[in-house]
Amino acid sequence: MVLDLVNSDLLSGQDFTGISEAEAANNKEEKVKEQIDLVLKILPPATVLVVYVNPGKQRIKAIDDLASQVEYYASANAPVTLMGIVTDSAYVAYGDKVI
């Protein structure tokens, strides 16, 4: 499953205009965490979660915390990286189902 936060409007708009860089980073962190939490509620067990997001200058803790919440996950921040990770993830998910 790909959670695409680059091509959505979730990380833009009023929550990010006219505020400091630190506030914008906190808002981004909160919104990414909200979306990840929503996806985790419906994620089947043998699924690889790929989070596609442009983190900016900071790491996103919600993505780092995925290691304790799902067996397989990855993050991508560029189109080529996304394509490679999605392809690799398909092999991992298929292998997990076969075993």
N, C-alpha and C positions, 0 to 999 in steps of 0.2 A: 504494500500500500504506500502511495506517495502522498505526503502532506505538503502540498505546494503553497508556500507562503510568499513566494516571489511574485507570482502572477495573480495574486489576490489583492483585494483592497484592505485586508485586515491590518496591515502594518503601515498604513498611510492615513492621511486625513487629519482631523482636528487633534487627535491624540498626540500628534508629532509636530505640530506647527506652533511657532512662537514660544517654545520652551527650550531649556538648556539641553545640551548634549547628554548629560547624565540623566535628566528626566526622560528624554526620548529613549535612552537605553533601558531604563526601568520599565517604561511603557511597553517597549518591544518584548522584553523578557516576560512580562505578565501576559501579554497577548499570545505569545508562542506557547507558554505553559498552559493557558486555557485551551488552546486548540489541541495540544498534545493530550491533555487529560480527556477531552471529548473523544478523540480517536481511540485512546486506550480502552475506553468503555466498550467499544464495539469490535475491537481487533481480535480476529480468530487466532488461536494459539500458534499455528504454523505459518505465521505471516511475518514478513520482514517489513519494518517500518522505515521508510526513507523520508527524512525531513529536508525539504528544499527551502532554504532560507538564506538571505543575505545578512550575516550577523553584524556587519559594520565593523567597528573597531574593537568590540568586546566579544568574548565567548558568551554563548547563551547557556546558562546553567541548566535550564529545563532539558536541553538536549544531552548534556553531560550526565544528568540524573537518570536518563533512560536505561542505563546499564543495570540498574537495580529493579527496573519495572518490566522489561521485555527481554526475551532471549536474543532476538536479532534486531539490530537497528543500525542505521548509518545516517550521516548528514551530508548534504551537498550544498555548495554555494555558487556553482557555475553550471551552465548547461551541459558542457562536456562531462564534467564530474557526475552530474545527475544521470546522464545516459549510461555511463560506465557502472555506477552503483546500482541502478535499477536492473541492468543486465545481470550483474553478479548476484544481486538479491534474488532474482528469479531462480537461479541455479541453487542457491541456498535453500529457498523455500521448497523447491521441488525435491531436493535431496532429503530434507527433513521429513517430508511426507512419505517418501519411499522407504526410508529406514525404519 
